[in-house]
Structures are given as structure tokens and as C-alpha cells.
Amino acid sequence: MVESLKVLVVGATGNQGGAVAGLLLGKGHQVRGLTRTPQSPAAVALADAGAEIVGGDLEDRAACEGAARDVDAVFAVATPFEAGGRRRSGRARTCWRRPRLQVFGTWCTPRWASADQSTGIPHFDSKFEIEQQIKASAVPSTIVAPVYFMENLFAPSTVPGLREGKLAMALPADRVLQQIAVEDITTFVVLALEHRERFLGTRIDIAGDEVTGEQAADILTRASGRQIEYVEIAPEQRAAMGEDVKRMLDWFDDTGYSVELDDLRRAYPEVGWHTYQEWADAQDWTALDEAPVGRGTA
């Protein structure tokens, strides 16, 4: 029997935080959601589902400490792309100090695996700095490191191209990119929260599948019933996307993620890892006929 937990979810109205909170509630756990937007539709929906919603920000140490009072674990995700995001992420670990409290999370953006390496990518390296702070603290922790989100396919910048039958990315058509479904991240997070002794003190890179741009376009064609072709954005155009993004794309091209997919599936079969084809088959492709959607990074 899995012990009932009380979990503080930081960023409970985001894609990752909301999914984790929802799964925890569905499995009978208690959830306290910390959000800067307690009156938002996402927060209200969580409250209706049984979560306790607390307004607060990682800049406010008193609010964080109050939110973490009497909980068993904290799941936190924050993004350095928001104003003050990197600072908030770095300060988060100072908000909960109790020795038996498990702090668990994807601490920055979803593109996280390999953040424990020196990549030269600012938002990757900022995550490494935060990891070092977590490790230096006395709080038991687990760190999950997802690769590129499959859901990034539906980012506002990508949908217009898909409607025209084009999957455009700034990588060669034959370059492999490891990806993961948000559902798999959520399931893995809850697994680790429910079995803390198995995961404490670990840092685990996770991915569901790896596909080239051409393979992805073929899969999307079959899943959507639309003809979708891969279009490579020339490398020289990466600079126009900003220095941080350019460095990330260069790294994807030259190095890339290197999660051992077979080992991961053998070690954690209960996650039910999605292949890119399985994920694509489960999507609602009528969204391409409607107003622009934004279901990308959390």
C-alpha cells in the first residue's frame, strides 16, 4: 500500500505542475498548490478537484515556508525565461529546510537532461547552478531531468507551419532529437514521490523516444491524416532566435541528449513510456483547424 502524502506543488497552474497535482489528487493524495495566480481558471479548477490553493511567489520566503508547513514533499518547477525566473529558482531551495522534507522537481525548464554538464547554454547552465545549491543543502532531494517535450509541437510558433503542412525546425532532417511526453514526466514524478526511499539522492535523465525530423514528419502525417513535410531552418538563421536559443540548437546539432532509453524502460516499466508514434496517435488533430493553441513548454 502506498502511504497517503501531502505534497506542495510549486507552479501548480503550469503544464507540469498542474499535471502532477491532478495525478496526485486522482490517486488520493493531498495537494497544496502554490501559485502567483490563485484566481486563475487553472487554480480554480484545481481547487474544485480538491487541492488547497495558496497564493505566493518564490521571491517571498515567508510565503514559501508557510506553504511548505506540514507537507511531506515539495514538487517545484520554474522557468528562467520568465522575468526573475532564474533568481526565483535559485532561491526556492531556501524556502524549505526541514530535514525529512523531500524536495523533488524539475527545477527549471523542461529541456533539462544534460543540465549537469557544462554546455555553454545559459539556461542549461543556470540549472546546473541550482542543482549544486540543492545538493549543498541538507534537504533530501530527487531531481528529474526531462528532455525536449513532445508537446512543444503545439507551441504557438509551430502551429501555423503545421497548418500549412510543414514541420519546421532548426536542425538537419536526419538529426536525432530525444523527446518525452508530459504524461510520462508526470507519472515518473508521482512514482518517485510515492516511493521516496527508492529515489532520494538521485538525479535521473528521462526520455520517451528519439526521432529525426524526417521520422517525426512521417509519424505526424500518419497520425494527423495530413501531409506534413520536414523543413530545415538553415543554421545561419539560428542567431535570429537569440543567443541562448542559438546555443541550445547548436548543442542539439553537435551533441544532443543521450538518455539510455532501453535502460530507462527496464528500470521503470510502470511509467508506460510513450513512443513518439503513440503520443502522436493520441493527439486531437482537429486543433489545427481551430484558433492557435499553445501547449508547449511548462
Order of alpha helices (4+ residues) and beta strands (2+ residues): beta-alpha-beta-alpha-beta-alpha-beta-alpha-beta-alpha-beta-beta-alpha-beta-beta-alpha-alpha-beta-beta-alpha-beta-alpha-alpha-alpha
